[in-house]
Every structure is written in C-alpha cells, then in structure tokens.
Amino acid sequence: MGLFLTIALVHLLALASPGPDFLFVSQTAASRSRTQALAGVLGIVLGIAVWAALALLGLHVLLQRLAWLQRTVAIAGGAYLLWMGWQLLRAAWRQQAVVAGGAAPTPSSGWRSLRDGLLTNLGNPKAVVYFASVFSALVGPAVTAATRWQLWLLVSVESLAWFVLVATLFALPPMRRAYLRKARVIDALAGAVFVLFGLQLMLG
C-alpha cells in the first residue's frame, strides 16, 4: 500500500504542475466546449497510459542505451508544440477566438481534440523522463507484474480524474465569460507558452 500511495502522491504533484497538457485542456475547455476538452483529455490520458506502460516495461534502460532516441523524441515533440503555438498565435492575430454559444462543432471536432491531446502528451519528452525516472526509482525488480499493472491503472485513472476536473472547471460559464473578454490576449499568451515549450525541447 505504501508504494501505491507514494506513486499516487508523486503523480498528483506532477499533474498539478503547469505544462502543455494542462494548458491544452484549460484553453480548449474555455474557448471551445467541455465536450471537446474531454475528448482532448481522453487523448492525453491515452498518451500517459502509453508512457506509463513503457516505463513499467523498462523504458529507462532503453533510453540509457539509445541516447539518440530521447533526442529524437525531443525534436519531434518540440516541433509539434511549435506548430500548436503558431496556430494559437495566428488565431489571436486574426481575432478568431471561438464564441460561446456559436456554431455547433462538427462531428469530427471531438476526434481532432482527441488527436491533439494525444499528440500534445506524446510530443512532450519530459513525460518520457518523468515516467522513466519515477518508475525506475520507485518500482524495483522485486515488484510483481500484477503490481506493476495495478500501478499503471492507478496512474491512468488518476490522470483521467485530474484532467476531467480541469476541463469541467474551465468550461464553467464564469470561466468561459472571462475567456471571451480576453480571448485574443489569452490565445496569444497560450501560443507564446507553447512556442517556448517547443523551443526549449528542441534546443535543450
């Protein structure tokens, strides 16, 4: 039980730290809809589940032996975050922030949000380092396969609960109204943050 509690607390602190995933969910919920934000949450959680599974299967060993792999992931992820930032900056420049109560999203919007959430998470190599380091430090070789997959389930469910909470809070009418009053500024700031994240990953 001590191992599960430790992993749960460490992961909660990691989730609460602002990063691309948090920024993506909060901005999507405030600017579009809770439904699209929740689709993005599902994509992010799928990415987290992938990284957690790889870490439990020995990802840190692979990264130690293939240093170029981590660098490749960083460059690819940085490029994607740059692209996301550019899209937000362009929307801010053209004053095309989505207005609450406007046209209903197309049926494919949820799938696009899911894809963007998944790629936002998979494109962040810090997630690779986080999962590889945490699980290699806390989950020793004596831990059984059953316990490892229980930890995987714990991390996945905890991530889902956290980001559903974030999406729900930022989709509340007061949050949406606050966003609409400053939509252009918020999109510009969010875009700039994504660009900075991308540059940090590509040049770091």
C-alpha positions as CSV (number, residue, x, y, z in Angstrom):
1,M,0.0,0.0,0.0
2,G,2.9,2.3,0.7
3,L,4.2,2.1,-2.9
4,F,0.7,2.9,-4.3
5,L,0.3,5.9,-2.0
6,T,3.8,7.2,-2.9
7,I,3.2,6.8,-6.7
8,A,-0.2,8.5,-6.3
9,L,1.2,11.5,-4.4
10,V,4.2,11.9,-6.8
11,H,1.9,11.7,-9.8
12,L,-0.6,14.2,-8.4
13,L,2.2,16.7,-7.9
14,A,3.4,16.1,-11.5
15,L,-0.2,16.6,-12.8
16,A,-0.7,19.8,-10.8
17,S,2.5,21.3,-12.3
18,P,1.5,23.6,-15.2
19,G,2.6,22.2,-18.6
20,P,1.5,21.6,-22.1
21,D,-1.2,19.1,-21.1
22,F,-2.8,21.5,-18.5
23,L,-2.6,24.4,-20.9
24,F,-4.2,22.4,-23.7
25,V,-7.1,21.2,-21.6
26,S,-7.8,24.5,-19.9
27,Q,-7.6,26.5,-23.2
28,T,-9.8,24.0,-25.1
29,A,-12.5,24.0,-22.3
30,A,-12.6,27.8,-22.1
31,S,-12.5,28.5,-25.8
32,R,-14.5,25.7,-27.3
33,S,-16.6,23.3,-25.2
34,R,-16.4,20.9,-22.4
35,T,-17.1,18.0,-24.8
36,Q,-14.1,18.9,-26.9
37,A,-12.0,19.4,-23.9
38,L,-13.0,16.0,-22.5
39,A,-12.1,14.4,-25.9
40,G,-8.7,16.1,-25.5
41,V,-8.4,14.7,-22.0
42,L,-9.0,11.2,-23.4
43,G,-6.1,11.7,-25.8
44,I,-3.8,12.9,-23.1
45,V,-4.7,10.0,-20.8
46,L,-4.0,7.6,-23.7
47,G,-0.6,9.2,-24.0
48,I,0.0,8.9,-20.3
49,A,-1.0,5.3,-20.4
50,V,1.5,4.6,-23.2
51,W,4.4,6.3,-21.3
52,A,3.5,4.6,-18.0
53,A,3.3,1.2,-19.7
54,L,6.7,1.7,-21.4
55,A,8.2,2.9,-18.2
56,L,7.0,-0.2,-16.3
57,L,8.4,-2.4,-19.1
58,G,11.9,-0.8,-18.7
59,L,11.9,2.4,-20.7
60,H,14.7,3.9,-18.7
61,V,17.0,1.0,-19.8
62,L,16.2,1.7,-23.4
63,L,16.9,5.4,-23.1
64,Q,20.2,4.8,-21.4
65,R,21.3,2.6,-24.3
66,L,19.8,4.7,-27.0
67,A,20.5,8.3,-26.1
68,W,19.7,9.5,-29.6
69,L,16.1,8.2,-29.2
70,Q,15.4,10.7,-26.4
71,R,16.8,13.5,-28.5
72,T,14.7,12.5,-31.5
73,V,11.6,12.5,-29.4
74,A,12.5,15.9,-28.0
75,I,12.9,17.4,-31.5
76,A,9.7,15.9,-32.8
77,G,7.8,16.9,-29.8
78,G,9.2,20.4,-29.8
79,A,8.2,20.8,-33.5
80,Y,4.7,19.8,-32.7
81,L,4.4,22.2,-29.8
82,L,5.7,25.0,-32.0
83,W,3.0,24.2,-34.5
84,M,0.3,24.3,-31.8
85,G,1.7,27.6,-30.6
86,W,1.7,29.0,-34.1
87,Q,-2.0,28.0,-34.6
88,L,-2.9,29.9,-31.4
89,L,-0.9,32.9,-32.3
90,R,-2.5,33.1,-35.7
91,A,-6.0,32.8,-34.2
92,A,-5.2,35.6,-31.8
93,W,-3.8,37.7,-34.6
94,R,-6.9,37.2,-36.8
95,Q,-9.2,37.6,-33.7
96,Q,-10.8,34.2,-34.4
97,A,-11.4,33.1,-30.9
98,V,-14.4,30.8,-30.6
99,V,-17.5,32.5,-29.1
100,A,-19.6,30.6,-26.6
101,G,-23.0,29.7,-28.0
102,G,-21.8,29.9,-31.5
103,A,-21.9,27.3,-34.3
104,A,-22.0,23.7,-33.0
105,P,-18.8,21.8,-33.6
106,T,-18.6,19.4,-36.5
107,P,-18.8,15.7,-35.7
108,S,-15.0,15.4,-36.3
109,S,-14.2,18.1,-33.8
110,G,-14.1,15.6,-30.9
111,W,-11.7,13.4,-32.9
112,R,-9.5,16.3,-33.7
113,S,-9.4,17.3,-30.0
114,L,-8.6,13.7,-29.0
115,R,-5.8,13.6,-31.6
116,D,-4.4,16.9,-30.5
117,G,-4.5,15.9,-26.8
118,L,-2.7,12.6,-27.6
119,L,0.0,14.3,-29.7
120,T,0.5,17.1,-27.1
121,N,1.3,14.4,-24.5
122,L,3.3,12.1,-26.7
123,G,5.2,15.1,-28.1
124,N,6.4,16.1,-24.6
125,P,9.7,14.2,-23.9
126,K,9.6,15.4,-20.3
127,A,6.8,12.9,-19.9
128,V,9.3,10.2,-21.0
129,V,11.9,11.4,-18.5
130,Y,9.3,11.7,-15.7
131,F,7.9,8.2,-16.1
132,A,11.2,6.6,-16.7
133,S,12.8,8.2,-13.6
134,V,9.9,7.8,-11.3
135,F,9.2,4.1,-12.0
136,S,12.9,3.2,-12.2
137,A,13.4,4.8,-8.8
138,L,10.3,3.6,-7.0
139,V,9.4,0.3,-8.8
140,G,12.2,-2.2,-8.2
141,P,12.8,-5.5,-9.9
142,A,11.1,-7.3,-7.0
143,V,7.7,-5.8,-7.8
144,T,5.5,-8.4,-9.5
145,A,3.9,-8.0,-12.9
146,A,0.4,-7.8,-11.3
147,T,1.5,-5.0,-9.1
148,R,3.1,-3.1,-12.0
149,W,-0.1,-3.2,-14.0
150,Q,-2.1,-2.1,-10.9
151,L,0.2,0.9,-10.7
152,W,-0.4,1.5,-14.4
153,L,-4.1,1.5,-13.8
154,L,-3.7,3.8,-10.8
155,V,-1.7,6.4,-12.8
156,S,-4.1,6.3,-15.7
157,V,-7.3,6.7,-13.6
158,E,-5.7,9.4,-11.5
159,S,-4.7,11.3,-14.7
160,L,-8.2,11.0,-16.1
161,A,-9.8,12.3,-12.9
162,W,-7.5,15.3,-12.7
163,F,-7.9,16.4,-16.3
164,V,-11.7,15.9,-16.2
165,L,-11.7,18.2,-13.2
166,V,-9.6,20.8,-15.0
167,A,-11.9,20.6,-18.1
168,T,-15.0,20.9,-16.0
169,L,-13.8,23.9,-14.1
170,F,-12.6,25.8,-17.1
171,A,-15.8,25.1,-19.0
172,L,-17.9,26.7,-16.3
173,P,-19.8,29.8,-17.6
174,P,-17.8,32.3,-15.4
175,M,-14.5,30.9,-16.8
176,R,-15.8,31.0,-20.3
177,R,-17.1,34.6,-19.9
178,A,-13.7,35.6,-18.5
179,Y,-12.0,33.9,-21.5
180,L,-14.3,35.6,-24.0
181,R,-13.5,39.0,-22.6
182,K,-9.8,38.4,-23.1
183,A,-9.8,35.8,-25.8
184,R,-7.2,37.4,-28.0
185,V,-4.8,38.0,-25.2
186,I,-5.2,34.5,-23.7
187,D,-4.7,32.9,-27.1
188,A,-1.6,34.9,-27.7
189,L,-0.2,34.1,-24.3
190,A,-1.1,30.4,-24.7
191,G,0.5,30.3,-28.1
192,A,3.7,32.0,-26.8
193,V,3.9,29.5,-24.0
194,F,3.6,26.6,-26.5
195,V,6.3,28.1,-28.6
196,L,8.6,28.5,-25.6
197,F,7.9,24.9,-24.6
198,G,8.7,23.8,-28.2
199,L,11.9,25.8,-28.4
200,Q,13.1,24.6,-25.0
201,L,12.6,21.0,-26.1
202,M,14.3,21.4,-29.5
203,L,17.2,23.5,-28.2
204,G,17.6,22.0,-24.7
